[in-house]
Amino acid sequence: MKDVKQVVQTTYTAVLEQGKDCGCSTDCCFEPDLEGYKDLAGYAESADYQLGCGIPVAFDAIQPGMVVLDLGSGAGNDVFIARQQAGPTGEVIGLDFTPAMVEKAEANRQKLGYDNVRFVLGEIESIPLPARSIDVVISNCVLNLVPDKQRAFAEIRRVLKSNGQFVISDVVSAQALPEAVQQDEALYGGCIGGAIPIQDYLALIQASGFDSVEVLEQRAFQITAGGESHTMHSITVKGGNAPCCGPGCC
């Protein structure tokens, strides 16, 4: 497989060009039940390309006045819902490393007239934001696409405030996937090839120094690749830092 990040950028640029295809909720992956999105305040159909594997904004983590960061924000669907939850005194930042997605999200923002939302071009392994600047990090079916997941979770911890938390929906595997699946471009872009075993995923979070990790939702599904069936899981995980009262806390 060629450069992983190039594969991901090509895949999700094609999503915009085609309207919907080859993303995390297409036939190359699975069809998650995301109908609940449309019932959430702030939902914008123009920003919903049905690329998620859960609804991380549905767990009451975001409160009025908070600063929220959406990792892999795409066209802005979760950002706009988070903005409704954070209210006029809050701020929501969407980070994506695909230029076409950032451009689409910004066009949606301008159309909706939101002034406490901004979209930033950048990578999750090197988030271009100050340390301890974010109250809540959300992400939806994106971390599986990141090659260096350990670095990604370390960056999430870095940008979170001392009592900050994250809610992340993602795809993981029941067991390590064969090399052929990991190297398949369509499966990687479809949120399968880059998935790691659930126990490894949770261990990475804990190794990053978070004080609490909780699986809020977990749903198994099957995929067939290389003539073999593989068990995958769509999970939503919540974690965070305990309140800090010592030197250097903010």
QUIJO-V883567 format. One record per backbone hydrogen bond with DSSP energy under -1.0 kcal/mol. CO is the residue of the C=O (numbers start at 1). NH is the residue of the N-H. If there is no record, write none. Layout:
<<CO;NH> <CO;NH>>
//
This chain:
<<3;7> <4;8> <5;9> <6;10> <7;11> <8;12> <9;13> <10;14> <11;15> <12;16> <13;17> <14;18> <15;19> <23;26> <26;29> <32;34> <34;37> <35;38> <36;39> <37;40> <40;43> <44;47> <45;48> <55;58> <63;66> <66;91> <67;135> <67;136> <68;93> <69;138> <70;95> <73;76> <76;80> <77;81> <78;82> <79;83> <80;84> <81;85> <82;86> <83;87> <86;65> <87;90> <91;68> <92;118> <93;70> <94;120> <95;72> <95;73> <96;122> <98;102> <99;103> <100;104> <101;105> <102;106> <103;107> <104;108> <105;109> <106;110> <107;111> <108;112> <109;113> <109;114> <116;92> <118;94> <120;96> <123;126> <127;129> <134;161> <135;165> <136;69> <137;167> <138;71> <139;169> <142;145> <143;146> <147;149> <148;152> <149;153> <150;154> <151;155> <152;156> <153;157> <154;158> <155;159> <156;160> <158;132> <159;133> <159;134> <161;164> <164;241> <165;137> <166;239> <167;139> <168;237> <169;141> <170;235> <172;233> <173;198> <178;182> <179;183> <181;184> <184;188> <185;189> <186;190> <187;192> <187;193> <188;191> <192;195> <196;173> <197;201> <198;202> <199;203> <200;204> <201;205> <202;206> <203;207> <204;208> <205;210> <206;209> <212;240> <214;238> <217;236> <219;234> <221;232> <223;230> <225;228> <228;225> <230;223> <231;174> <232;221> <233;172> <234;219> <235;170> <236;216> <236;217> <237;168> <238;214> <239;166> <240;211> <240;212> <246;249>>
//
